[in-house]
Amino acid sequence: MSLNRIFDIAGTGMNAQSVRLNTTASNLANAQSVSSSIEETYRARKPVFAPMLERYKQGITDANGFTNPVTSFAPQHVAGEGVSVLGIVESNQELQMRYEPHHPMANEEGYVFYPNVNVVEEMTDMLAASRSFQMNVEVMNTNKQMVQRVLTLGQGA
């Protein structure tokens, strides 16, 4: 793998974790929002990630010893190229329905609806996303140092 590809891979990881941090922040910001109906109530959101894969292929050698890389490919292995964000989905967990007849947002029966956001789970997710983002930064810094050392090879002896 090229040292330059590492920057691309770590960059996709940083982008994915940024999306994760933003959705978690949105969930936390709306954790105590109240609604008078199920349809209007905020629902927790989660990003969906997928690996980006590169297929390496090798040409097959014929009986004469010639390799035809155009017509005869056989997959050797699959390597990761990073992560992509497929989208953001809403949680289908039940909303919290509470009987609070004196609440200004209460419906006719006296119930208010709270989002299905678990604050402890969201804080844990935020810490994990933050650490993952930082690890990708460390990968980039280490790769940068390696590239700089490669460039100094052959200078002076």
C-alpha positions in Angstrom: 0.0 0.0 0.0 1.3 3.4 -0.9 2.1 5.8 2.0 -0.1 8.4 0.2 -3.2 6.1 0.3 -2.9 6.1 4.1 -3.8 9.8 4.2 -6.9 9.0 2.1 -8.0 6.1 4.3 -7.5 8.1 7.6 -9.3 11.0 6.0 -12.4 8.9 5.3 -12.3 7.7 8.9 -12.1 11.2 10.2 -15.1 12.2 8.0 -17.1 9.3 9.2 -16.4 10.1 12.9 -17.3 13.8 12.3 -20.7 12.6 11.0 -21.0 10.4 14.0 -20.1 13.2 16.4 -22.6 15.6 14.7 -25.5 13.1 14.9 -24.7 12.3 18.5 -24.6 16.1 19.3 -28.0 16.4 17.6 -29.4 13.6 19.7 -28.1 15.1 22.9 -29.5 18.5 22.0 -32.9 17.1 21.5 -32.9 14.6 24.3 -35.4 16.5 26.4 -37.5 18.0 23.7 -41.2 17.4 24.2 -44.1 16.9 21.8 -47.8 16.3 22.1 -47.9 13.7 19.4 -45.9 10.7 18.3 -45.4 12.0 14.8 -43.8 15.2 15.9 -41.4 13.7 18.4 -37.7 13.7 17.7 -36.2 10.3 17.2 -32.6 9.4 17.8 -30.5 9.2 14.7 -27.5 7.0 13.9 -25.1 7.1 11.0 -24.6 3.9 8.9 -21.1 3.2 7.7 -19.8 0.8 5.1 -16.2 -0.2 4.2 -14.9 1.0 0.8 -13.1 -1.9 -0.8 -10.6 -2.2 -3.6 -10.3 -5.4 -5.5 -6.8 -6.3 -6.5 -6.6 -8.6 -9.5 -3.9 -10.6 -11.1 -3.7 -11.7 -14.7 -3.7 -15.4 -15.5 -0.7 -16.8 -17.3 -1.5 -19.0 -20.3 0.4 -22.1 -21.6 2.9 -20.0 -23.5 3.9 -18.1 -20.4 2.1 -14.8 -21.4 -0.1 -13.0 -19.0 -3.2 -11.4 -20.3 -4.2 -8.7 -17.8 -7.1 -7.5 -19.8 -9.2 -10.6 -20.5 -8.2 -13.0 -17.7 -8.5 -11.6 -14.2 -8.8 -13.6 -11.0 -9.5 -11.8 -7.7 -6.6 -12.2 -5.3 -7.8 -10.4 -2.2 -9.8 -7.4 -1.1 -8.2 -4.5 0.7 -9.8 -1.7 2.6 -9.8 1.8 1.1 -11.6 3.5 4.0 -15.1 4.0 5.2 -18.1 5.7 3.6 -21.2 7.1 5.3 -24.2 5.5 3.6 -26.7 7.7 5.4 -28.3 8.5 8.7 -31.2 6.4 10.0 -33.8 7.1 12.7 -34.1 4.8 15.7 -37.3 2.6 15.8 -37.2 2.2 19.6 -40.3 3.2 21.5 -40.7 6.9 22.4 -41.1 7.8 26.1 -44.8 8.6 26.9 -45.3 10.3 30.2 -48.4 11.4 32.0 -47.9 15.1 32.7 -51.4 16.7 32.5 -50.1 20.2 33.6 -47.4 20.3 31.0 -48.1 23.0 28.3 -47.4 20.4 25.5 -49.7 17.7 26.9 -52.2 16.2 24.6 -55.9 15.8 25.3 -55.3 12.8 27.6 -52.5 14.6 29.5 -49.5 12.8 27.9 -46.4 14.2 26.5 -43.9 12.4 24.3 -40.1 12.5 24.8 -37.5 11.3 22.3 -36.0 7.8 22.4 -32.6 9.2 23.2 -30.5 7.4 25.9 -28.2 10.2 27.2 -25.7 7.7 28.7 -25.4 5.7 25.5 -25.0 8.9 23.5 -22.2 10.2 25.7 -20.5 6.9 25.4 -20.9 7.0 21.6 -19.5 10.5 21.6 -16.4 9.5 23.5 -15.8 6.5 21.2 -16.2 8.7 18.1 -13.9 11.3 19.5 -11.2 8.7 20.3 -11.6 7.1 16.9 -11.2 10.6 15.3 -8.1 11.2 17.3 -6.6 7.8 16.3 -7.1 8.7 12.7 -5.2 12.0 13.4 -2.4 10.0 15.0 -2.3 7.7 11.9 -1.9 10.7 9.7 0.8 12.2 11.9 2.7 9.0 11.9 2.4 8.6 8.2 3.6 12.1 7.7 6.7 11.4 9.7 7.3 8.2 7.7 7.0 10.2 4.4 9.4 12.8 5.7 12.0 10.1 6.7 11.7 8.5 3.3 12.4 11.8 1.7 15.6 12.2 3.8 17.0 8.8 2.7 20.0 9.3 0.6 20.8 12.8 1.9 24.3 13.0 3.3 26.0 10.0 4.8 
